[in-house]
Amino acid sequence: MNEEEIKLIVPRQEGQISAMFSRGGPREGAGRKAIGQTRKLSLTLSEPAWAELENRCRESNQTKSEWIRELITNYFAAKTDRQEDL
């Protein structure tokens, strides 16, 4: 790498230093927009359950995260609807 391939840029936050490469790299506003807070979760399932999850994801053309997120969201919505009916 030579001097022409790296540029230092003004940091967005105090105490941070950023380097900008002359090719590629993140651009302001680029990338997938966040839909919420990301937290890591470990999930233990039996082999048949994993196989079923993978089949359902493939059938619905969704990632595991998308499928599980939809499942949880629908569950919460249905639970709220049931509570309102009481």
N, C-alpha and C positions, 0 to 999 in steps of 0.2 A: 504494500500500500504506500502510495506517495502522498505528499501534502495536498495535492489537488483532489484526492478522493475523499477526504474528510473535512467537514466544516463544523466548527463549534457554533452552537446557536444559543440564544438567550433562553435561560431556564424559565419554565412556567411557574415553578414554586421556589421559594427561598431555599438555598442550600443544595439545589440540584444542578447538575451539569448535564447537558445533552450533546450528543454528537449526531450530525446528520451526514449520511453518506450521499455522495453525488448521484448514486443510482439506487433505486429501490428503497425499501424501508417504509415506515408508516408515514402517512400524510394526515394532516389535520382533518378530522371528520371522516376518515376512511375506515372501512371495516364494518363488521356487523354491529348493529345498534343493540345495546343492552336491553333485556326485557325484565330484568330484576337483579337481585343480588345473587352472586354465585357462591355456593358453599359446596364443599366436597362431601360426599356421602358414600360410605361403603355399604353394600347390600349383599347379604348372603342368601342364596336360593339353592334349592335342590337342582340337580341336572335337568330333570323334566321341566321344572319351572323356568329355568334359563332358556331351554329350547322353545317353550311356549312363548316366552317374551320375545325372543328373536324372530319367531314365526309371525307373531302379531305385528311387530315393527316392520318386517319385510312386507307383509300384506298391506299395511297402511302407509308404506313408504315414509316412515318416520324413524328418527334416531331413538335410541332407548330413552334419552333425556326427554325428547319431545313427547313420546308415548306416556312415560311415567308422569310428566308434568300435566298432561291432559287428563290422565286418570285421577290424579290428586285434585286438580281444579274442579273436575266434574263431581267428584265425591263431596268436596266442600260445598259446592253449589246445591247439590241434592240434599245435603244435611241441613243447610240453611232453609231450603224450601220446606222440608219436613217440620222444622221447628216453627216456621211461620204458620203452618196449618194447625198447630196445637192451640 
